[in-house]
Amino acid sequence: RLDGKAEIDLDTARRLFTLICVLWG
């Protein structure tokens, strides 16, 4: 199952999204 990988990807995506918001903010 990919539940663990999916959870990690979600966390990574959240961090990337936050980083982009900070850089563009």
LODOZA-772181 format. One record per residue: residue in one letter; x negated, y, z of N, C-alpha, C in turn. Coordinates in steps of 0.05 Angstrom, whole numbers, plus 5000, padded with zeros to 4 digits. Each point is the difference from the previous one (the first is absolute). Layout:
<nodes>
AXYZXYZXYZ ...
</nodes>
This chain:
<nodes>
R498349765000501750245000498350255000 L501150214989498450254998501050215019 D501449925021501050205019497850165012 G497849865008497850145012498750204981 K499549914975498850174980501850234994 A502649954998501950214993500050215022 E499849915025500050195023497550174999 I497749884994497550154998500250204977 D501049924977500350184977501850245007 L502149945015501850215008498650205018 D498549915019498550175018498050174984 T498649874982498050144983501450214983 A502249934988501550194983500850245017 R500949955025500950225017497650185006 R497749885006497650175006499250164975 L500149884977499350144976501950234994 F502649955005502050204996499550245018 T499449945026499550215019497550164992 L498049864991497550134992500550194977 I501649914980500650174977501650255010 C501849965018501650225010498250215014 V498149905015498250185014498250154980 L499049864980498250134981501550214983 W502549934993501650184983501550215016 G500149955027501650185017498650285001 
</nodes>
